[in-house]
């Protein structure tokens, strides 16, 4: 991160020496107090008056008048697209005896300049200081705050500031309302829950409108009905014009696919995965009475002639491939131009406008978990992670997101099987260090002191990434390693720790642990319970990984006729069995998962976000 001094070293404004002399001459002691004005002075926009004019004017003035002209000059430098000069001048003036209102204005100048110089984090520091100089924050303050958070990719905080800016802006127009609406459309369900905690004006109406759009936006008649209900509920909300426009706009409803090609590995080493996806698609087909399906075995088909085969069958939609290398083969073939829902992600491939990918990336749930748990004021978590590749990816994503949000980097503690697991855990929790201190004390005195070992008190949360078997071994070790004098350390886990099959036994050892999971594997209102019951009867020994692929296959058929709607109307979500899906600008379908918690004799869905 570049410092302000580094930025200022690049500035060579004309007349620095004269300005320094001027600043020395006009300085006069003034008491700094918090301003209690109705509205701070906004950034001026004088006609035909540039910064040099105000600098020249200040030379004819003295004391507070001269300083006021220079403050205005710094603001004018921003309007002249000279952020480095504005930053330099604001820094020089900040050392002078200014009133609180002028200090507030200067800090906004610095924040604005730093944003222009791509230093959003430094800009936020100036805005935080600015709050101490006034009891009334203006539109410009909130606009700068929103811009800074947007640059740092904090969409919830940016939108929160946008809402306050809108409420303060007496000249807000339809474009400002549209910008707010676009920002709400980008939020995932867990982010909507986060912003619901804000005190921003008009938030309740925005949240209700977004929830209606997310759930019913793909159903024309239902959406219109709920929009009219929203108008009755929020008759004075500023988004009423937007709602009227949506109601008046003819909704886009694509024609349904008539022939769907499904490309899956139905033989060879990955046959089990392909069959699970196929069974999920067929389960959805029976419930939805979908068009004709044509299954292709990706292990035996001739990729060079596939395009002509699809054309001969009049295929108008493709689902698959499932395996990543075959996804690459598919995307690299210029003859494949049909609308396609890929069942895997090709990291280095750019998708065409009619190609979409269902992302089951494990990193997504780690990011959701980190953002959710960071809101609970945990300060120093540690991450216990198995040393397999997928677990490492999840743990790294969690650590990176936690550090991005809080500035603190959690310690990553890898564990392995057997006795080493317990050794690692006691070391991570500081139990060995406690025992060493007790032993050292006993060696120094004649009498033996009976003392309990104590765990570290600075660790306030554990995030665990490992298999169900590893979790069942590790969780009891954590419990017994916590000192009886200490508070219980909350434990959270990724979906890798949860197994619907294993949970049919005793869950007491896992009691108290919370985890993220897809609806298909967690009893909740979002789970398709009738289908889950049938699937359990038909495939009682199916592994958790195959269960997830089955759910992905089930959702994929419902998505076929919904993807174009989601593309045209970004507020539409799909509430599926793999999670709540939303379409990104990169044509990826990303997921929001549910939270579950272990109790003594059961596993239950909880409202965590």
Buried (B, 14 or more C-beta within 10 A) or exposed (E): EEEBEEBEEEBEBEEEEEBEEBBEEBBEEBEEEEBEEEEBBEBEEEEEBBBBBBBEBBBEBEEBEBBBBBBBBBBBBBBEEBBBBBBBBBBBBBEBBBBBBBBBBBBBBBBBBBBBBEBBEBBBBBBEBBEEBBEEBBBBBBBBBBBBBBBBEBBBBBBBBBBBBBBBBEEBEEEBBBBBBEBBBBBBBBBBBBBEEBEBBBBEBBBBBBBBBBBBBBBBEEBBEBBEEBBEEBEEBBBBEBBEEBEEEEBEEBEEBEBBBBBBBBEEEBBBBBBBBBBBBBBBBEBEEBBEBBBBBBBEBEBEEBBEBBEEBEBBBBBBBBBBEBBBBBBEEEEBEBBBBBBBBBEEBEBEEBBBBBBBBBBBBBBBBBBBBBBEEBEBBBBBBBEEEBBBBBBBBBBBBBEBBBEBEBEBBBBEEEEEBBBBBBEBBBBEBBBEBBEEEBEEEEEEEEEEBBBBEEBBBBBBBBBBEBBBBBBEBBBEBBBEEEEEBBBBBBBBBBBBBBBEEEBEBBBBBBBBBBBBBBBBEBBBEEBBEEBEEEBEEBEBEBBBBBBBBBBBBBBBBBBBBBBEBBBBBBBBBBBBBBBEEEBBBBBBBBBBBBEEEEBEBBEBB
